[in-house]
Amino acid sequence: MNRTAAAFLSVVRRRGPAWPFGLGFRVLGCRLSGLPRGLVVEPSEGCTGGCANCHPPVEPVHLDPAVFERWLDARPVQHATIHLAGRHSDPLSSPHLGPLVGLARARSSMVSISTLGLGMTPAVASLPVDRWLISLPAATGESWMAVKGVNRLQEALEAVRMLRAARTGAMVEVILTKWSGSAGDASAFARLAQEEGWDNTRIVHAFYDPLGGEYGRQGALALDEPDCPYRRSEDGGVELRLHGALCPHLDYLCLDARGGLRPCPIAGGDAPVLYELSRESWFEAASWKARKTRRSFRNCTICP
C-alpha cells in the first residue's frame, strides 16, 4: 500500500467514516476560492537536535497560538491539511505545541508533524495528530555521530516507540534522511525497521540549503549516491540533477514562527513575507502560485 493510501485509511479509522466528506468539502472550498489547500506551520525557531556544529538561536521565537488563530480566522475557507514542521528548527522545541495542534485540528481535515523526535514526551505523543513523520539523519550510532557530532539514535528510537505506544491511531512514518555521513545506512535502516516493527518507512536525501549553517554545506550531502537529487556543478557548487519538476509546495503556503506568511518553508530572502493578519493577505499570498509554478524564487533552483 502506498503512503497516501495508508495515511488516508489511518485518518478514516481515527476520525470516522464521515471524514472523507469533510476533507472533500474543504478541498472544494479551497479550489473555488483560489486559495491553497495546505499550510506548513513553523511552531518554533528552536531545535531539540543538539547537533555539535549547529548554533540555534539563544532566545528562539515561538509561534503564538493567538497569532496562529487570528491567521486562521482571517482566512475565508479552512485548510484541508496543516503540517507542522521546522525551518532549521524542530516543532518539539515549541512550548505551545499542544494549543497549536488543537487549533490545526479544529480548522483542517488532517494534521501532521515532521520532527527528529528528540524531546518527545508521553503528553506530546498523545496529541491529536493524524500523522507523525520522524526523520532520522542516520540508522546507526556511528553514522549519527558522523553526521551530527553527537549520537542520539536511541533517543529517537524511543520517541518512535512512545508514539506507537500512545495508541492514538495516528500513522507513524519513519524516514531515513541520507547525508554524506549516513549514505550507506539503507541496510541498517531496513534492519531497524524489522526489529522495531515499523510499518511505514522511506528513504530520502537531505535538502541542500545554503542558509542551513553547518548542515547546509554541500560537503554534508551524499552527492555520490546515484539517487541523490543533487550533483556537483561545473563551477564547483551544487545543482539539481533534474530540472523542470513541479513545485512540491505549489498548493501550500508557510506560516513561520514569527507569524509571517511565506510562499513555502524554504523560500529565501528574495521571497515576500506578509505580517498583516487579514483576508487580503491570504489572497495576496495565493497569487504567489504563479511564481512558484515558474519556479522563479531564488531557492527554487535548489529545490527538488
C-alpha positions in Angstrom: 0.0 0.0 0.0 1.4 3.4 -0.9 2.0 6.2 1.7 -1.0 8.3 0.5 -3.5 5.4 0.8 -2.0 4.3 4.1 -2.4 7.8 5.5 -5.9 8.1 4.2 -7.1 4.9 5.8 -5.3 5.8 9.0 -7.2 9.0 9.3 -10.5 7.4 8.4 -10.0 4.9 11.2 -9.1 7.7 13.6 -11.7 10.3 12.7 -14.6 8.1 11.4 -16.3 7.3 8.1 -17.6 10.8 7.6 -14.1 12.3 7.5 -13.6 12.0 3.7 -16.7 14.1 3.1 -15.3 16.9 5.3 -11.9 16.7 3.5 -13.6 16.9 0.1 -15.7 19.9 1.3 -12.6 21.8 2.4 -10.6 20.9 -0.8 -13.5 22.1 -2.9 -13.8 25.3 -0.9 -10.1 26.0 -1.4 -10.3 25.4 -5.1 -13.4 27.6 -5.6 -11.8 30.4 -3.6 -8.4 30.1 -5.3 -6.6 29.5 -2.1 -4.0 26.8 -1.4 -5.4 23.7 0.3 -2.4 23.3 2.7 -0.4 25.2 5.2 3.0 24.4 6.6 3.5 25.9 10.1 6.8 26.5 11.9 6.0 26.2 15.6 9.4 27.4 16.8 12.8 28.7 15.7 14.4 26.5 18.4 15.6 22.9 17.9 16.0 19.8 20.0 18.7 18.2 17.9 21.7 19.3 20.0 24.0 18.9 16.9 27.6 19.7 17.7 28.2 22.1 14.9 24.8 23.8 14.8 24.0 27.0 16.7 20.3 27.6 17.1 19.0 31.0 18.4 19.8 31.6 22.1 16.3 33.0 22.5 14.2 31.3 19.8 10.9 32.8 18.8 7.9 30.5 19.2 4.7 30.9 17.2 2.0 32.5 19.5 -1.2 30.3 19.3 -3.2 33.6 19.4 -1.5 34.8 16.2 -2.0 31.4 14.6 -5.7 31.5 15.5 -6.1 35.1 14.1 -4.5 34.0 10.8 -6.9 31.0 10.6 -9.9 33.3 11.4 -8.9 35.7 8.7 -8.9 33.0 6.0 -12.3 32.8 4.2 -12.2 29.0 3.9 -10.5 26.3 6.1 -7.4 24.4 5.1 -7.6 20.8 4.0 -4.3 20.0 5.7 -2.0 21.6 8.2 1.6 20.4 8.6 3.8 21.4 11.5 7.5 21.3 10.6 10.8 23.1 11.2 12.7 25.6 9.1 16.2 24.9 10.5 14.3 24.1 13.7 12.0 21.4 15.2 8.4 21.6 16.3 9.1 19.8 19.6 11.0 22.8 20.8 7.8 24.8 21.0 6.2 25.2 24.4 2.9 25.8 22.6 2.7 22.7 20.6 -0.4 21.4 22.2 -2.5 24.5 21.6 -1.2 24.8 18.0 -2.2 21.2 17.3 -5.6 21.8 18.8 -6.2 24.8 16.5 -4.9 23.0 13.5 -7.2 20.0 14.2 -10.3 22.2 14.6 -9.6 24.1 11.4 -8.4 21.4 9.0 -9.1 17.8 8.0 -5.6 16.5 8.6 -2.8 17.5 11.0 0.7 16.1 10.6 4.1 16.8 12.3 7.6 16.4 11.0 10.3 16.1 13.7 13.5 14.5 14.7 11.5 13.1 17.7 14.1 14.3 20.2 12.4 15.7 23.3 9.3 13.5 22.8 7.1 13.1 25.9 4.1 10.9 26.6 1.9 14.1 26.6 3.2 15.2 23.2 2.8 11.6 21.8 -0.8 11.7 22.9 -1.7 14.9 21.0 -4.5 14.6 18.4 -2.1 14.4 15.4 -3.2 12.3 12.4 0.3 11.6 11.1 3.8 11.7 12.6 6.9 11.8 10.4 10.1 11.0 12.3 13.2 11.9 10.4 16.4 10.1 11.3 19.6 11.5 10.0 21.3 8.1 10.4 20.4 4.5 11.2 23.5 3.7 13.4 25.0 5.4 16.3 28.3 5.8 14.5 26.7 7.4 11.5 24.6 9.7 13.7 27.9 10.8 15.3 29.5 11.3 11.8 26.5 13.5 10.7 25.6 15.4 13.8 28.7 15.2 16.1 26.5 13.5 18.7 24.8 10.1 19.0 21.1 10.4 19.8 19.8 7.4 17.9 18.5 5.6 20.9 16.5 8.7 22.0 15.0 8.9 18.5 14.1 5.2 18.6 12.5 5.7 22.0 10.4 8.6 20.6 9.0 6.3 17.9 8.2 3.6 20.5 6.5 6.3 22.6 4.3 7.3 19.6 3.3 3.8 18.8 2.6 3.0 22.5 0.3 6.0 22.7 -2.2 4.2 20.6 -3.9 7.3 19.3 -4.5 5.8 15.9 -2.0 8.2 14.3 0.0 7.0 11.4 3.8 6.9 12.3 6.2 7.1 9.4 9.9 6.8 10.0 12.2 8.4 7.4 15.9 8.0 6.9 17.4 11.2 5.6 20.7 10.4 4.0 23.7 12.7 4.5 27.2 12.1 3.4 27.9 10.5 6.8 24.9 8.2 6.6 24.9 7.5 2.9 25.5 3.7 3.5 22.8 3.3 6.1 20.0 1.9 3.9 20.6 -1.7 5.0 20.9 -0.7 8.7 17.7 1.2 8.4 15.9 -1.8 7.0 17.2 -3.9 9.9 15.9 -1.3 12.4 12.5 -1.2 10.7 12.3 -5.0 11.0 13.5 -5.1 14.6 11.2 -2.3 15.7 8.2 -3.4 13.7 7.8 -0.2 11.7 5.1 -0.4 9.1 5.7 2.8 7.2 9.3 3.8 6.2 11.1 5.6 3.4 14.5 6.9 2.5 15.1 10.5 1.2 18.1 12.7 0.8 18.9 15.8 2.8 17.9 19.1 1.3 20.6 21.5 0.2 20.1 24.8 1.9 23.0 27.3 2.0 21.2 29.1 4.8 21.2 25.9 6.9 24.5 26.6 8.6 26.8 23.6 9.1 24.2 21.3 7.6 23.7 23.4 4.5 27.2 22.7 3.3 27.5 20.8 0.0 30.0 18.5 1.8 27.2 17.3 4.0 25.3 15.9 1.1 25.5 12.4 -0.2 26.4 13.6 -3.7 28.0 10.3 -4.8 24.8 8.4 -4.2 23.0 7.6 -7.6 19.6 8.6 -6.2 20.8 11.9 -4.7 18.8 14.7 -6.4 21.9 16.9 -6.4 25.3 16.8 -8.2 28.4 18.9 -8.4 28.1 21.7 -10.9 30.9 22.7 -13.3 31.7 25.8 -11.1 32.2 23.6 -8.1 28.9 24.2 -6.5 25.7 22.2 -6.2 22.9 21.8 -8.7 19.8 19.7 -9.3 20.3 16.6 -11.4 16.9 17.2 -13.0 15.2 20.4 -13.8 11.6 21.3 -14.6 9.9 19.4 -11.8 6.6 20.7 -10.5 7.0 22.8 -7.3 6.4 20.4 -4.3 4.8 23.3 -2.4 2.6 24.6 -5.2 -0.6 24.1 -3.2 0.8 25.1 0.2 1.8 28.3 2.0 4.0 28.6 5.1 3.5 30.4 8.4 6.8 31.0 10.2 7.4 31.2 13.9 7.3 35.0 13.8 3.8 35.0 12.3 4.9 35.7 8.8 3.1 34.2 5.8 5.6 32.9 3.2 5.4 31.2 -0.2 7.0 28.0 1.2 9.2 26.7 4.0 12.4 27.1 2.0 11.9 30.4 0.3 15.0 32.6 0.6 15.5 36.3 1.2 14.1 37.3 -2.1 10.6 35.9 -1.3 7.8 38.1 0.1 6.6 37.8 3.7 3.2 39.1 4.9 2.5 40.0 8.5 -0.9 41.7 8.2 -3.4 39.2 9.5 -6.2 39.7 7.0 -8.3 38.1 4.3 -6.5 40.3 1.8 -3.1 38.8 2.9 -4.4 35.3 2.2 -5.4 36.2 -1.4 -2.2 38.1 -2.0 -0.2 35.0 -0.8 -2.3 32.9 -3.1 -1.1 35.0 -6.1 2.4 33.7 -5.4 1.4 30.4 -7.0 2.2 31.9 -10.4 5.9 32.5 -9.4 6.0 29.1 -7.8 4.7 27.5 -11.0 7.5 29.2 -12.9 10.0 28.3 -10.0 11.3 31.9 -10.1 12.2 32.3 -6.5 15.9 32.0 -5.8 15.7 28.8 -3.8 13.6 27.2 -6.5 16.9 26.4 -8.3 18.0 24.1 -5.4 14.6 22.6 -4.5 14.0 19.1 -5.9 
